[in-house]
Amino acid sequence: MSELINNSEKRKDLLKHMILQLHKGIAPDAVRTQLVQLMGEVPYGEVVEVEQELISEGLPQEEILKLCDVHSQALKGVIDETGAKVSPPGHPVHTFVQENRAVQFEIAEIEKLIARVDEKSDTRKLWQSLKSHFNNLSDIDKHYRRKENLLFPYLEKHGITGPPTVMWGKDDEIREQLKAAHSALSVNEEMSPAEARTIIGLVIKPTVEVIEEMIYKEEHILFPMCMDKLSDVEWYEIYNQTTEIGYCLYDPKDVWEPAGIDLKKEESAEAGKIQLPSGSFNIQELLAILNTLPVDITFVDADDNVRYFNQSSERIFDRTRAIIGRKVQFCHPPSSVHIVEKIIDDFRSGREERAAFWIDSRGKFIHIEYFALRGQNGEYLGTLEVSQDLTEKRKLEGEQRIQSSDEKAAEEMSGGETGKDSLAPAWFDEAKIVKSLDARPILQAGEHPLGRVLTELNTLGQGQIYELIAPFLPAPMIDKVRELGFATWTKDENSPVVKSYFCKI
């Protein structure tokens, strides 16, 4: 036994075997008992390494995402955090943790409210109180965005790609459940306490539970791993970018700077690169970026001299290099010079920051906008003219999501989450709806429709569709149905009556 406990590779092999057992449906409590008996404690870093290896060996990330909470349940209390680094006040991890405490405060208030629901409860007042706390919880999106857009890229630089992808997927699931909770709480009609308890069990409690689970994953796996992997210089880069996204229910008071590091030296630009605060590129890359933009750009400096224009393939107004260095006033017809001078004077004095115009030119709708350019102290640096042909864009309607043809074909076949909007997936056909359930009377009676839905879904034939009508988006139920292999689509999810469709593929 001691040989196993002290041997990292054997311990990881055993952990991998047990996670695969979870995927085969073995109860989490049974696996956890085995973990305790055979291993005693699992260093948190090995949990991450094992997940990364499983993904590298071909276990789909979707499978790990699906059972991520099961893994967490099995490993709770088993993960060894001995030796984990502590973050000082002001450090990004310290801020993340303080935000989690603020989130847990909101959750505790929600749990107090729902625990007191009885036959005498004023459900309208209860709903208003819950709505207030869930409005606060929605601030968690900034917490997740900082994690996804600041922490994860640095982990990926260290070769850790699997766990961040899995966690990002869980973040998106939480966002969907928060959306469903807001939908349920937006119901303004009078309801009975029994109906309120049913909605709480169906939507409210599952939402706060998944948020609590994410806090556990962050503080027991993600943050300790990040503290081990990232250098102080990397943390300082994250720290300096944090305010671009914002904070969640917490305003950090402490300034943090890592000690013993020459920050200026660490921030030196790569050779041959134009280094900017948000990234870098070489001259060739910069030219390609500016000339690829679907707009005309002209820069006039603080002395009214034309200094630059891009060479977009969608050029609207003629430009030649003869205008470089020329006074901008000489580049316009005499009849419009006074307008140009007025704009620049307003920019220079600080009276205005932008001026927009739009014209119909030979059947095209052209939008022209001038922007004042300013330095860090607000000083006037010049004017930027941006012109764009918006003729075709004005004709756009509906939505077109970013999606590859392969993904679209796969989604149409499997019926993924296509169409949480007005666009129906390829498998949807009203003629194939064989069963319809209006869950509103069931919810009003204080009953849970999930059991009936699952029973009736089992009677569907290939390609047949089941319709569920509810007063809000039943996200946890939809997730459950999707896990069973059904295609799902929700129509008009923001309307007072939400219709969801489940198809046996």
TAMOSUL-V845383 format. One record per residue. PHI is phi in radians with two decimals (* if undefined). PSI is psi in whole degrees, -180 to 180 (none if undefined). OMEGA is omega in whole degrees, -180 to 180 (NA if undefined). Layout:
phi | psi | omega
PHI | PSI | OMEGA
PHI | PSI | OMEGA
This chain:
phi | psi | omega
* | -46 | -179
-1.08 | -34 | 178
-1.09 | -39 | 180
-1.20 | -44 | -177
-1.10 | -36 | -175
-1.59 | -4 | -177
-1.85 | 109 | -174
-1.08 | -44 | -176
-1.11 | -45 | 179
-1.14 | -38 | 180
-1.14 | -41 | 179
-1.17 | -39 | 177
-1.06 | -42 | 180
-1.18 | -41 | 178
-1.09 | -41 | 179
-1.08 | -43 | 179
-1.05 | -42 | -177
-1.25 | -36 | 176
-1.13 | -39 | 176
-1.13 | -33 | 174
-1.07 | -41 | 178
-1.03 | -41 | -179
-1.17 | -23 | 178
-1.50 | -1 | 175
1.73 | 6 | 178
-1.21 | 138 | -172
-1.02 | 135 | 180
-0.99 | -39 | -179
-1.09 | -38 | 180
-1.17 | -41 | 179
-1.17 | -41 | -180
-1.08 | -40 | 178
-1.07 | -42 | 177
-1.10 | -42 | 179
-1.03 | -46 | -179
-1.12 | -44 | -177
-1.18 | -43 | -172
-1.56 | -28 | -172
-2.10 | -23 | -180
1.38 | -69 | -179
-2.53 | 145 | 180
-1.97 | 116 | 175
-1.01 | 137 | -173
-1.05 | -32 | -180
-1.10 | -32 | -179
-1.24 | -30 | 176
-1.05 | -46 | -180
-1.16 | -44 | -180
-1.06 | -40 | -179
-1.16 | -44 | 178
-1.06 | -42 | 180
-1.08 | -43 | -180
-1.14 | -41 | -179
-1.08 | -41 | 178
-1.17 | -42 | 180
-1.11 | -31 | -178
-1.49 | 1 | 173
1.95 | -4 | 177
-1.22 | 119 | -175
-1.00 | 140 | 178
-1.05 | -31 | 179
-1.08 | -35 | 179
-1.20 | -42 | 178
-1.15 | -38 | 178
-1.09 | -43 | -177
-1.07 | -38 | -176
-1.90 | 19 | -180
-1.01 | -43 | -180
-1.19 | -32 | 178
-1.17 | -42 | 176
-1.01 | -46 | -178
-1.07 | -43 | -180
-1.10 | -41 | -179
-1.21 | -32 | -175
-1.65 | -4 | -179
-1.06 | 130 | 179
1.42 | -7 | -179
-1.77 | -29 | -177
-1.16 | 130 | 180
-1.60 | 120 | 180
-1.88 | 16 | 179
-1.05 | 131 | 178
1.51 | 0 | 179
-1.13 | 138 | -178
-1.23 | 148 | 179
-1.77 | 134 | -180
-1.57 | 134 | 179
-1.33 | 162 | 177
-0.96 | 138 | -179
1.61 | -23 | 178
-1.12 | 145 | -179
-0.91 | -39 | 180
-1.19 | -40 | 177
-1.02 | -41 | 179
-1.16 | -43 | 176
-0.98 | -46 | -177
-1.15 | -42 | 178
-1.12 | -35 | 175
-1.11 | -40 | 177
-1.07 | -37 | 178
-1.13 | -39 | 179
-1.16 | -38 | 177
-1.13 | -42 | 180
-1.14 | -31 | 175
-1.09 | -45 | 179
-1.09 | -41 | 179
-1.11 | -41 | 179
-1.08 | -40 | 178
-1.15 | -39 | 177
-1.11 | -43 | -179
-1.14 | -35 | 176
-1.10 | -42 | -179
-1.13 | -47 | -175
-1.32 | -22 | 179
-1.27 | -21 | -176
-1.67 | 5 | -178
-1.24 | 122 | 175
-2.46 | -172 | -174
-1.16 | -16 | -179
-1.72 | 3 | -175
-1.17 | 142 | 172
-1.51 | 97 | -173
-1.15 | -31 | 179
-1.14 | -44 | 178
-1.17 | -39 | 178
-1.05 | -45 | -178
-1.11 | -39 | 179
-1.14 | -41 | 179
-1.16 | -43 | 179
-1.11 | -40 | -180
-1.06 | -41 | 180
-1.07 | -45 | -179
-1.21 | -35 | 178
-1.26 | -30 | 172
-1.06 | -40 | 176
-1.15 | -41 | -179
-1.09 | -28 | -179
-1.09 | -19 | 178
-1.12 | -15 | -178
-1.11 | -18 | 178
-1.00 | -38 | 179
-1.17 | -37 | 176
-1.03 | -47 | -179
-1.20 | -39 | -180
-1.13 | -38 | 177
-1.15 | -40 | 178
-1.10 | -46 | -175
-1.28 | -38 | -173
-1.74 | -10 | 178
-2.04 | -54 | -178
-1.21 | -50 | -172
-1.05 | -42 | 179
-1.03 | -36 | 179
-1.26 | -36 | 175
-1.10 | -40 | -179
-1.11 | -34 | 176
-1.10 | -25 | 178
-1.65 | 13 | 176
1.47 | 8 | -180
-1.75 | 101 | -175
-2.02 | -34 | -175
-1.13 | -59 | -178
-1.00 | -41 | 177
-1.05 | -39 | 179
-1.11 | -43 | 179
-1.09 | -46 | -177
-1.16 | -37 | 178
-1.06 | -41 | 177
-1.06 | -40 | 178
-1.18 | -37 | 176
-1.02 | -44 | -179
-1.14 | -36 | 177
-1.12 | -40 | 178
-1.13 | -41 | 178
-1.03 | -42 | 180
-1.13 | -40 | -179
-1.23 | -35 | 174
-1.10 | -40 | 178
-1.09 | -41 | 179
-1.15 | -39 | 179
-1.12 | -43 | 178
-1.09 | -39 | 179
-1.09 | -44 | 180
-1.14 | -39 | -178
-1.35 | -11 | 179
-1.45 | -6 | 178
-1.22 | 118 | -175
-1.72 | -6 | -178
-1.25 | 154 | 177
-1.12 | 138 | 179
-2.36 | 157 | 179
-1.40 | 158 | 176
-1.00 | -35 | 179
-1.14 | -41 | 178
-1.14 | -41 | 179
-1.06 | -43 | 180
-1.10 | -37 | 180
-1.14 | -46 | 179
-1.14 | -37 | 177
-1.06 | -44 | -180
-1.21 | -32 | -176
-1.41 | -36 | -172
-2.20 | -50 | -171
-1.15 | -54 | -178
-1.10 | -45 | 177
-1.02 | -33 | -179
-1.20 | -48 | -180
-1.19 | -29 | 179
-1.19 | -41 | -180
-1.23 | -31 | 176
-1.18 | -42 | 177
-1.07 | -41 | 179
-1.08 | -40 | 180
-1.15 | -38 | 177
-1.04 | -42 | 179
-1.09 | -46 | -179
-1.09 | -41 | -180
-1.12 | -49 | -170
-1.43 | -21 | -179
-1.83 | -16 | 180
-2.23 | -60 | -172
-1.10 | -55 | -174
-1.15 | -44 | 176
-1.04 | -39 | 179
-1.11 | -43 | 180
-1.12 | -40 | 179
-1.09 | -33 | 179
-1.31 | -40 | -169
-1.51 | -38 | -171
-1.58 | 143 | 179
-1.45 | 166 | 178
-1.09 | -34 | 177
-1.10 | -43 | 178
-1.12 | -42 | 178
-1.09 | -37 | -179
-1.19 | -35 | 175
-1.12 | -42 | 177
-1.11 | -44 | -180
-1.01 | -44 | -177
-1.25 | -20 | -179
-1.69 | -8 | -174
-1.06 | -41 | -175
-1.17 | -16 | 178
-1.15 | -26 | -180
-1.79 | -41 | 179
1.87 | 176 | -174
-1.96 | 162 | -177
-1.95 | 105 | 173
1.01 | 18 | -177
-2.67 | 136 | 179
-2.02 | 103 | -177
-1.10 | 136 | -178
-1.71 | -21 | -172
-1.66 | 140 | 173
-1.58 | 134 | -179
-2.10 | 130 | 172
-2.39 | 129 | 180
-1.15 | 141 | -179
-1.53 | 152 | 172
1.30 | 21 | -179
-2.24 | 132 | 175
-1.45 | 93 | -173
-1.09 | -37 | -180
-1.12 | -40 | 180
-1.17 | -41 | -178
-1.17 | -26 | -176
-1.63 | 10 | -177
-1.08 | 146 | -176
-1.29 | 152 | 174
-1.17 | 150 | -179
-1.05 | 134 | 177
1.33 | 10 | -178
-1.90 | 148 | 169
-1.57 | 111 | -174
-1.66 | 124 | 177
-2.10 | 165 | -178
-1.01 | -30 | -176
-1.87 | 13 | 178
2.62 | -169 | -177
-2.62 | 161 | 174
-2.82 | 164 | 175
-1.62 | 176 | -176
-1.03 | -42 | -179
-1.09 | -42 | 179
-1.15 | -42 | 180
-1.08 | -44 | 178
-1.07 | -43 | -179
-1.11 | -40 | 179
-1.11 | -51 | -176
-1.13 | -37 | -178
-1.43 | -13 | 178
-1.53 | -23 | 179
-0.99 | 134 | -177
-1.42 | 42 | -180
-2.49 | 157 | 169
-1.52 | 129 | 178
-2.15 | 131 | 174
-2.31 | 130 | -179
-1.88 | 128 | 176
-2.01 | 125 | -174
-1.34 | -177 | -175
-1.16 | -18 | 178
-1.72 | 15 | 177
1.26 | 18 | 177
-1.63 | 136 | 175
-1.26 | 123 | -176
-1.98 | -21 | -175
-2.86 | 148 | 164
-2.52 | 147 | 179
-1.45 | 171 | -177
-2.14 | 61 | -178
-1.18 | 147 | 177
-1.21 | -16 | 180
-1.83 | 38 | -177
-1.05 | 139 | -178
-1.80 | -51 | -179
-1.88 | 142 | -180
-1.11 | 137 | 175
-2.42 | 136 | 173
-2.19 | 157 | -179
-1.18 | -7 | 177
-1.17 | -21 | -178
-1.44 | -12 | -178
-1.09 | 127 | -179
1.54 | -6 | -179
-1.45 | 148 | 176
-1.13 | 136 | -176
-1.09 | -30 | 179
-1.06 | -30 | -178
-1.42 | -7 | -178
-1.63 | 4 | -178
-2.18 | 152 | 177
-1.03 | 147 | 180
-0.93 | -31 | -177
-1.19 | -20 | -178
-2.02 | 3 | -178
-1.08 | -39 | -178
-1.09 | -31 | 178
-1.20 | -45 | 179
-1.05 | -46 | -179
-1.12 | -38 | 179
-1.11 | -43 | 179
-1.07 | -49 | -178
-1.13 | -41 | 178
-1.08 | -41 | 178
-1.13 | -39 | 178
-1.16 | -46 | -176
-1.10 | -38 | -178
-1.40 | -16 | -178
1.58 | 4 | -180
-1.20 | -32 | -179
-2.35 | 159 | 178
-2.07 | -20 | -179
-2.76 | 157 | 177
-2.54 | 130 | -175
-2.12 | 147 | 177
-2.48 | 156 | 172
-2.53 | 142 | -174
-2.39 | 160 | 173
-1.79 | 110 | -177
-2.09 | 108 | 178
0.91 | 44 | 177
1.46 | 3 | 180
-1.93 | 142 | 178
-1.61 | 110 | -175
-1.89 | 127 | 178
-1.86 | 128 | -178
-2.17 | 128 | -179
-2.40 | 139 | 177
-1.92 | 138 | -179
-2.19 | 138 | 173
-1.37 | 131 | 177
-1.74 | 131 | -176
-2.31 | 151 | 177
-1.44 | -176 | -177
-1.06 | -29 | -179
-1.72 | 12 | 177
1.50 | 4 | -179
-1.24 | 148 | -178
-1.30 | 125 | -180
-1.87 | -17 | -179
2.60 | -167 | -177
-2.24 | 140 | 176
-1.98 | 125 | 175
-1.78 | 128 | -179
-2.21 | 120 | -180
-2.09 | 143 | -177
-2.58 | 139 | 175
-1.50 | 110 | -176
-1.82 | 14 | -176
-0.95 | -53 | -177
-1.28 | -36 | -178
-1.15 | -30 | 179
-1.18 | -17 | -179
-1.54 | -9 | -175
-1.18 | 143 | 176
-2.44 | 161 | 177
1.11 | -144 | -178
-2.38 | 151 | 167
-2.39 | 105 | -177
-1.32 | 157 | 174
-1.27 | 119 | -176
-2.87 | 131 | 179
-1.35 | 161 | 180
-1.12 | -36 | 179
-1.13 | -44 | -180
-1.11 | -41 | -179
-1.12 | -43 | 180
-1.11 | -43 | -180
-1.13 | -39 | -178
-1.18 | -39 | 179
-1.16 | -33 | 180
-1.30 | -43 | -175
-1.59 | -17 | -180
1.25 | 41 | -180
-0.97 | -135 | -176
-1.71 | 29 | 180
-0.98 | 135 | 165
1.34 | 46 | 165
-1.42 | 52 | -179
-2.83 | -160 | -174
-1.38 | -11 | -177
-1.59 | 116 | -178
-1.35 | 147 | 177
-1.25 | 166 | -175
-1.09 | -29 | -176
-1.35 | -13 | -174
-1.39 | 129 | 177
-2.61 | 118 | -177
-0.96 | -32 | -179
-1.15 | -19 | -178
-1.64 | 4 | 176
-1.32 | 113 | -176
-1.84 | -19 | 179
-2.47 | 144 | 178
-2.41 | 133 | 180
-2.20 | 123 | 173
-1.61 | 107 | -174
-1.39 | -8 | -176
-1.06 | -48 | 177
-1.10 | -35 | 179
-1.13 | -45 | 179
-1.15 | -39 | 180
-1.11 | -28 | 178
-1.44 | -1 | 179
1.42 | 20 | -179
-1.87 | 162 | -178
-1.79 | 124 | -176
-1.43 | -6 | -172
-1.02 | -46 | -178
-1.02 | -44 | 180
-1.16 | -41 | 180
-1.06 | -48 | -178
-1.12 | -39 | 179
-1.11 | -45 | -178
-1.27 | -29 | 176
-1.11 | -33 | -179
-1.15 | -16 | -179
-1.61 | -4 | -178
-1.24 | 144 | 172
-1.64 | 173 | -179
-0.99 | 127 | 177
1.44 | -6 | 179
-1.38 | 153 | -172
-2.12 | 141 | 178
-1.97 | 132 | -180
-1.87 | 130 | 177
-2.08 | 126 | 180
-1.92 | 128 | -178
-2.50 | 163 | 179
-1.46 | 1 | 180
-2.75 | 171 | 180
-1.32 | 112 | -178
-1.50 | 67 | -171
-0.99 | -48 | -180
-1.05 | -38 | 179
-1.16 | -41 | 179
-1.08 | -43 | 178
-1.04 | -42 | -179
-1.11 | -45 | -180
-1.12 | -40 | 180
-1.13 | -39 | 178
-1.06 | -28 | -180
-1.40 | -1 | 175
1.72 | 9 | 180
-1.55 | 147 | 171
-1.34 | 144 | -179
-2.31 | 149 | 175
-2.67 | 134 | 179
-1.98 | 128 | -179
-1.82 | 136 | 175
0.90 | 53 | -173
-1.16 | -16 | -179
-1.74 | 5 | -180
-1.54 | 166 | 180
-1.06 | -28 | 177
-2.05 | 116 | -177
-1.79 | 126 | 179
-1.92 | 124 | 177
-2.02 | 144 | -177
-2.18 | 135 | -179
-2.12 | 129 | -177
-2.15 | 136 | 176
-1.46 | 113 | -176
-1.59 | none | NA
